[in-house]
Structures are given as C-alpha cells and as structure tokens.
Amino acid sequence: MSQSDLNEPASAAPAENAGRSKFSADVLRTVMPGVLVALVIALASQFIAEHYGAPAMLLALLIGISLNFLSEDVRCQAGIAFSARTLLRLGVALLGLRISFDMVSALGWPVVGLVVAGVLLTIAFGLAVSRLFGFRYRFAFLSAGSVAICGASAAMAIAAILPKDERSEDRLVFTVVGVTILSTLAMILYPVLSEQLALSDRAAGIYLGATIHDVAQVVGAGFSVSQEAGETATLVKLLRVAMLAPIVMTALIVLRMTVGSSASGNPGMPLVPAFVVGFVALATLNSVVALPAVITELSADLSRWLLLLAIAAVGLKTVPKDLMKVGKAAAGLLIAETVFLAALVAFGLLVVLPGLQGGS
C-alpha cells in the first residue's frame, strides 16, 4: 500500500466536513428569508398584543393572511413551509416542560376526572354532531380538539397528523381564528357566569381552567376573579394541555387503522410523531428532575415564540377567499362545542361533584 493510499482517508475527512458545512449553509440561506418574514410578523403581533391587549396568536394569523402575497415569492416559500411545519412541532414539544406529575396530585383526582371527562366528551360530541353541520371527521376532530384541549396550539398539533387535502390549511386557519375569538369572549363572560352560579373561588378557577380555550385567556380570567381562582385555573388548564399528547397519539393510531398508513398525509411518518415523543419526554423530565425555574420559563417563552412564528407562517400560506369557503356552519360547530364544554363542566361542578365548591 502506497503512502498516498494511507493518506487518502485523512484528506477525505476535511472534504466531507466541508461538504456538510456547505449543505448546512445552503439550507440556511434557503429557509432564512421566509423565517425572517414570519419572525417580523410575530414580533409585530407581540408588540400590538402587549400594548393593546389583543391575542398575539390571532394578530399573527391575521397579519400573515394580509401578507399572503409574500408566499408567492420563491425566496420565501421554503422558510414559510419550514416555520409552519418544523417550528410548529418544536414549539408543541416544548410545551411538555410546562407539565409535571406533581400538578395532578396538587389538583386532586376528582378535578382530574372532571377535566379528562370534559376533554373526551367534548371531542366525542364534536364527532357526533359534525354531520349535522355538514362536516366529516377532519374538521370535527380539529375543532373539537382545539376547544377541548388548548385552543390554537392544539389545533396546530392535531392538524399536523390529520390526512391532508386541498382544504386542510383553510380548516386550520378558520379553527384558530374561531377558537381564539371564542376564547377571548369566554375570558370576559365566564367570570361573570361563575359569579352567577355562586361558585367559590376554587370552583371558579376549576371552571375557568376547564372551559376557556387558550392559556393566556385562562390566566386573565382566573386572576380577574381572585388570586386563588387564577392559580387554580392555570393548573387546571395545564392539565388539559397535558392531554394533548395522548389524544394526538390515540387519534393517529385510529387513523392508521381506519384510513391506512398514509393517514397523516406522509406515508413515511412514524407511528408516534417526534414532536409527541418530545412532549412526553420533556413532561417526564420535568416530573422526575427538579429543573431550575429559569429553564422552564425560558422553554415556555421559546415555545410561545415558535408557535407564534408557526401561526404567522400558516397565515402567510392562506388565501383569504379560500378561507371564506369554510362557511357559517363551521362557526356554528365551534360555538356548539364551546357551549357543550361550558355546560358539561358546570353540571359536573354543581351536580356531580358539589364537594369541589369548598374554598373561599
């Protein structure tokens, strides 16, 4: 063997590393314009939300829709798709660090049972009545899951595993807009309703956390009642968020069994998506390891920003005239699911579990 043969592997390694670096740089250059567009929209939405009190998610979506023409620019397309898909999944996975097993024990099993029943029965209700509104299982599960679990975040996670067709983006955008508007209305109306129902502060917190769709509105509604109601509402809401992973996993298994291996619209997609595995892994880590508060707070902020970028990208991909095709029936179904959940939890608190009324 010649000296040149002995030296060949050593000379090949730098070339391979250089090739990888060039590939990474090319990928970065490809996605960066679209990601930057989504980031600017997210920053603008957050600024407006902080100064005027409007929901940042809704603002990001609406601004994205108004700038839909940018999605036709070839330079932005890859980055917009990357934001709407990859950043979305990463943001959902990071939600796991907000969940811990201690949260369940702090609430007590009666509350856990009420919350779980509310989530499952609302999804079942949506699937059962969807045909009355002219929809099949795709929009039924998407809308009911977003109402039952955690609003816009749940809608985006569920949309990621549903079979794709030409109306998938329109259904997702309509659901995010509808559920955010309903959640904002609930933030205003439900504290008044809990007072009319003569709920204690703890029971009011349970009610608000178990019925309002988005986390931010739950926090706003809860602390508008009292400190105890706010803390309880936040814990109950995070329990609903914790149900996102098992609901998505179960739905994907059912879809694989009934629709086929290409149920998700991606035949190569694993049985359990990576973002669900990440969600469960991070929730488990947060339960067994005492993570510093700074880490959990940073992950919560990062998750929120990633989801904001993702929903901005979804808006950019949405053609406004196509959104109108979803129709009034879709709004009717979302409202019906929202009213069902509110009535179900009220019945549970007042009739089935009156002992939860204990507290101030």
C-alpha positions as CSV (number, residue, x, y, z in Angstrom):
1,M,0.0,0.0,0.0
2,S,1.4,3.4,-1.0
3,Q,1.8,6.4,1.2
4,S,-0.9,8.2,-0.9
5,D,-3.3,5.4,-0.1
6,L,-2.6,5.7,3.6
7,N,-3.2,9.5,3.4
8,E,-6.5,9.2,1.5
9,P,-8.9,8.9,4.4
10,A,-7.3,11.8,6.2
11,S,-7.7,14.0,3.2
12,A,-11.3,12.8,2.5
13,A,-12.5,13.8,6.0
14,P,-12.0,17.5,5.6
15,A,-13.6,17.4,2.2
16,E,-16.7,15.6,3.7
17,N,-16.9,18.1,6.6
18,A,-16.6,21.0,4.1
19,G,-19.4,19.4,2.1
20,R,-21.6,19.2,5.1
21,S,-20.9,22.8,6.1
22,K,-21.8,23.9,2.6
23,F,-25.0,21.9,2.7
24,S,-26.0,23.5,6.1
25,A,-25.2,27.0,4.8
26,D,-27.3,26.4,1.6
27,V,-30.2,25.1,3.7
28,L,-29.9,28.1,6.0
29,R,-29.9,30.5,3.1
30,T,-32.9,28.8,1.6
31,V,-35.1,29.0,4.7
32,M,-33.9,32.2,6.2
33,P,-36.0,34.7,4.1
34,G,-39.3,33.0,4.9
35,V,-38.4,32.5,8.6
36,L,-37.5,36.2,8.9
37,V,-40.8,37.2,7.4
38,A,-42.6,35.1,9.9
39,L,-40.4,36.5,12.7
40,V,-41.2,40.1,11.8
41,I,-44.9,39.3,11.9
42,A,-44.6,37.5,15.2
43,L,-42.7,40.5,16.7
44,A,-45.3,42.9,15.4
45,S,-48.1,40.8,16.8
46,Q,-46.5,40.5,20.2
47,F,-45.9,44.3,20.3
48,I,-49.5,45.1,19.5
49,A,-50.7,42.4,21.9
50,E,-48.7,43.9,24.8
51,H,-49.8,47.4,24.1
52,Y,-53.5,46.9,23.2
53,G,-54.4,43.6,24.9
54,A,-55.4,41.7,21.7
55,P,-54.5,38.0,21.4
56,A,-51.0,37.7,19.8
57,M,-51.9,34.4,18.1
58,L,-54.9,35.9,16.4
59,L,-52.9,39.0,15.4
60,A,-50.1,36.9,13.9
61,L,-52.6,34.9,11.9
62,L,-54.5,37.9,10.6
63,I,-51.3,39.8,9.7
64,G,-50.0,36.7,8.0
65,I,-53.1,36.4,5.9
66,S,-52.9,40.1,4.9
67,L,-49.4,39.5,3.6
68,N,-50.3,36.3,1.8
69,F,-48.7,37.6,-1.5
70,L,-45.3,37.0,0.1
71,S,-45.9,33.3,0.0
72,E,-45.8,33.6,-3.8
73,D,-42.2,34.8,-3.7
74,V,-39.9,31.9,-4.4
75,R,-37.3,33.2,-2.0
76,C,-39.8,33.0,1.0
77,Q,-41.6,29.7,0.2
78,A,-39.1,27.3,1.8
79,G,-38.8,29.3,5.0
80,I,-42.6,29.7,5.3
81,A,-43.1,26.0,5.0
82,F,-40.3,25.3,7.5
83,S,-41.9,27.7,10.0
84,A,-45.4,26.2,9.5
85,R,-44.1,22.6,9.9
86,T,-40.8,22.2,11.8
87,L,-41.0,25.2,14.1
88,L,-44.6,24.3,14.9
89,R,-43.6,20.7,16.0
90,L,-40.7,22.0,18.1
91,G,-43.0,24.6,19.8
92,V,-45.5,21.9,20.7
93,A,-42.8,19.6,22.0
94,L,-41.5,22.3,24.3
95,L,-45.0,22.6,25.9
96,G,-44.1,19.4,27.7
97,L,-41.8,21.3,30.1
98,R,-44.9,23.0,31.5
99,I,-46.3,19.7,32.7
100,S,-45.4,17.6,35.7
101,F,-46.9,14.7,37.7
102,D,-47.0,16.9,40.8
103,M,-49.6,19.0,39.1
104,V,-52.0,16.1,39.1
105,S,-51.6,15.5,42.8
106,A,-52.0,19.2,43.6
107,L,-55.4,19.3,41.9
108,G,-56.8,16.0,43.3
109,W,-58.4,13.1,41.4
110,P,-62.0,14.5,41.4
111,V,-60.7,17.5,39.5
112,V,-58.6,15.4,37.2
113,G,-61.6,13.2,36.4
114,L,-63.8,16.2,35.6
115,V,-61.2,17.7,33.3
116,V,-60.5,14.4,31.5
117,A,-64.2,13.8,31.1
118,G,-64.7,17.3,29.7
119,V,-62.0,16.8,27.1
120,L,-63.1,13.3,26.0
121,L,-66.8,14.1,25.9
122,T,-66.3,17.4,24.0
123,I,-64.3,15.6,21.3
124,A,-67.0,12.8,21.2
125,F,-69.7,15.5,20.9
126,G,-67.9,17.2,18.1
127,L,-67.5,14.0,16.2
128,A,-71.2,13.0,16.8
129,V,-72.8,16.2,15.7
130,S,-70.4,17.2,12.9
131,R,-72.6,15.7,10.2
132,L,-75.5,17.8,11.2
133,F,-73.3,20.8,10.3
134,G,-72.2,19.2,7.0
135,F,-68.6,18.2,8.1
136,R,-66.7,14.9,8.2
137,Y,-64.3,13.8,10.9
138,R,-61.4,16.0,9.8
139,F,-62.9,19.3,10.8
140,A,-64.9,17.7,13.6
141,F,-61.8,16.4,15.4
142,L,-59.8,19.6,14.6
143,S,-62.4,21.9,16.0
144,A,-63.5,19.8,19.0
145,G,-59.8,19.0,19.9
146,S,-58.9,22.7,19.9
147,V,-62.0,23.6,22.0
148,A,-61.4,20.7,24.4
149,I,-57.6,20.9,24.9
150,C,-55.7,24.1,24.4
151,G,-57.1,26.3,21.6
152,A,-54.8,27.3,18.8
153,S,-51.8,25.2,20.0
154,A,-54.0,22.0,20.0
155,A,-55.4,22.9,16.5
156,M,-51.9,23.1,15.0
157,A,-50.8,19.9,16.7
158,I,-53.9,18.0,15.5
159,A,-53.7,19.4,12.0
160,A,-50.2,18.0,11.8
161,I,-51.4,14.4,12.0
162,L,-54.7,14.7,10.0
163,P,-54.9,13.5,6.4
164,K,-54.2,16.3,4.1
165,D,-56.4,17.6,1.3
166,E,-56.8,20.9,-0.6
167,R,-58.9,22.4,2.3
168,S,-56.6,21.5,5.2
169,E,-54.9,24.9,5.6
170,D,-58.3,26.7,5.4
171,R,-59.8,24.5,8.1
172,L,-56.8,25.1,10.3
173,V,-56.9,28.8,9.9
174,F,-60.6,29.1,10.4
175,T,-60.3,27.0,13.6
176,V,-57.5,29.1,15.0
177,V,-59.4,32.3,14.3
178,G,-62.7,31.0,15.6
179,V,-61.3,29.4,18.8
180,T,-59.3,32.5,19.6
181,I,-62.3,34.8,19.3
182,L,-64.4,32.4,21.4
183,S,-61.7,32.1,24.0
184,T,-61.5,35.9,24.2
185,L,-65.3,36.2,24.7
186,A,-65.1,33.4,27.3
187,M,-62.4,35.3,29.2
188,I,-64.9,38.2,29.5
189,L,-68.2,36.3,30.1
190,Y,-67.2,33.2,32.1
191,P,-66.0,35.1,35.3
192,V,-69.5,36.7,35.3
193,L,-71.1,33.3,34.8
194,S,-69.1,31.8,37.6
195,E,-70.3,34.5,39.9
196,Q,-73.9,34.0,38.8
197,L,-73.5,30.3,39.6
198,A,-72.3,31.2,43.1
199,L,-69.1,29.3,42.6
200,S,-66.4,29.6,45.3
201,D,-63.0,31.0,44.2
202,R,-61.5,27.5,43.9
203,A,-64.6,26.2,42.0
204,A,-64.5,29.3,39.7
205,G,-60.8,28.5,39.0
206,I,-61.7,25.0,38.1
207,Y,-64.5,26.1,35.8
208,L,-62.4,28.7,34.0
209,G,-59.4,26.4,33.6
210,A,-61.6,23.6,32.3
211,T,-63.6,25.6,29.8
212,I,-61.6,28.5,28.3
213,H,-59.7,27.5,25.2
214,D,-56.3,29.3,25.3
215,V,-53.9,29.5,28.2
216,A,-53.5,33.3,28.1
217,Q,-57.2,33.9,28.4
218,V,-57.5,31.4,31.2
219,V,-54.9,33.2,33.2
220,G,-56.6,36.6,32.5
221,A,-60.0,35.3,33.5
222,G,-58.8,33.5,36.6
223,F,-56.8,36.3,38.2
224,S,-59.7,38.7,37.4
225,V,-61.7,36.7,40.0
226,S,-59.1,36.2,42.7
227,Q,-55.5,35.0,43.3
228,E,-56.8,31.6,44.3
229,A,-59.0,31.3,41.2
230,G,-56.1,32.4,39.0
231,E,-53.7,29.8,40.4
232,T,-56.3,27.0,40.3
233,A,-57.4,27.9,36.7
234,T,-53.8,27.9,35.5
235,L,-53.2,24.4,37.0
236,V,-56.4,23.0,35.5
237,K,-55.6,24.5,32.1
238,L,-52.1,22.9,32.1
239,L,-53.8,19.5,32.9
240,R,-55.8,20.0,29.7
241,V,-52.6,20.8,27.9
242,A,-51.1,17.5,29.2
243,M,-53.8,15.6,27.4
244,L,-52.6,16.8,24.0
245,A,-50.0,14.1,23.6
246,P,-52.3,11.1,24.5
247,I,-55.1,12.5,22.4
248,V,-52.9,13.0,19.3
249,M,-51.2,9.6,19.8
250,T,-54.6,7.8,20.1
251,A,-56.0,9.7,17.1
252,L,-53.0,8.8,14.9
253,I,-53.3,5.1,15.8
254,V,-57.0,5.1,15.0
255,L,-56.3,6.9,11.7
256,R,-53.7,4.3,10.8
257,M,-56.1,1.5,11.5
258,T,-59.0,3.0,9.6
259,V,-57.6,5.2,6.9
260,G,-54.3,3.5,6.2
261,S,-50.6,4.0,6.6
262,S,-50.7,7.3,4.8
263,A,-53.3,8.7,7.2
264,S,-51.2,11.7,8.1
265,G,-50.6,12.7,4.5
266,N,-47.0,11.5,4.9
267,P,-46.5,7.7,4.4
268,G,-43.1,7.9,5.9
269,M,-44.3,9.4,9.2
270,P,-43.6,7.2,12.2
271,L,-46.5,5.8,14.2
272,V,-45.7,8.3,17.0
273,P,-44.6,11.7,15.7
274,A,-41.3,13.0,17.0
275,F,-43.0,16.1,18.5
276,V,-45.3,13.9,20.6
277,V,-42.3,11.9,21.8
278,G,-40.6,15.1,22.7
279,F,-43.6,16.4,24.5
280,V,-43.9,13.3,26.6
281,A,-40.1,13.1,27.3
282,L,-39.9,16.7,28.4
283,A,-43.0,16.3,30.6
284,T,-41.4,13.2,32.2
285,L,-38.1,15.0,32.7
286,N,-39.9,17.9,34.4
287,S,-41.6,15.5,36.7
288,V,-38.6,13.5,37.8
289,V,-35.9,16.2,37.8
290,A,-36.2,19.5,39.7
291,L,-35.4,21.8,36.8
292,P,-34.4,25.3,37.6
293,A,-37.2,27.8,37.2
294,V,-35.2,29.8,34.7
295,I,-35.1,26.7,32.3
296,T,-38.8,26.1,32.5
297,E,-39.6,29.8,32.0
298,L,-37.2,30.1,29.0
299,S,-38.7,27.0,27.4
300,A,-42.2,28.3,27.9
301,D,-41.2,31.6,26.2
302,L,-39.4,29.8,23.4
303,S,-42.4,27.5,22.8
304,R,-44.7,30.6,22.7
305,W,-42.5,32.3,20.1
306,L,-42.1,29.2,18.0
307,L,-45.9,28.7,17.9
308,L,-46.3,32.4,17.1
309,L,-43.9,32.1,14.2
310,A,-45.7,28.9,13.0
311,I,-49.1,30.5,13.1
312,A,-47.8,33.6,11.2
313,A,-46.4,31.2,8.5
314,V,-49.8,29.4,8.4
315,G,-51.4,32.8,7.8
316,L,-48.9,33.6,5.0
317,K,-49.9,30.4,3.3
318,T,-53.6,31.1,3.5
319,V,-55.6,32.7,0.6
320,P,-58.3,34.9,2.1
321,K,-61.0,34.0,-0.4
322,D,-60.4,30.3,0.2
323,L,-60.9,30.9,3.9
324,M,-64.4,32.1,3.3
325,K,-65.4,28.8,1.7
326,V,-65.3,27.1,5.1
327,G,-68.7,28.8,5.8
328,K,-71.0,29.7,8.6
329,A,-71.6,26.0,9.5
330,A,-68.0,25.8,10.8
331,A,-68.6,28.7,13.1
332,G,-71.8,27.0,14.3
333,L,-69.9,23.8,15.1
334,L,-67.2,25.6,17.1
335,I,-69.9,27.5,19.1
336,A,-71.8,24.3,19.8
337,E,-68.7,22.6,21.0
338,T,-67.8,25.5,23.2
339,V,-71.3,25.7,24.8
340,F,-71.3,21.9,25.3
341,L,-68.0,22.1,27.2
342,A,-69.1,25.0,29.3
343,A,-72.4,23.3,30.2
344,L,-70.8,20.0,30.9
345,V,-68.2,21.4,33.4
346,A,-70.9,23.5,35.1
347,F,-73.1,20.4,35.5
348,G,-70.1,18.5,36.9
349,L,-69.3,21.2,39.5
350,L,-72.8,21.8,40.6
351,V,-74.4,18.4,40.4
352,V,-71.9,15.6,40.2
353,L,-69.1,17.0,42.4
354,P,-70.6,19.6,44.6
355,G,-67.8,19.0,47.1
356,L,-65.4,20.9,44.8
357,Q,-67.2,24.0,45.9
358,G,-65.1,24.0,49.0
359,G,-62.9,27.1,49.4
360,S,-63.2,30.8,49.8
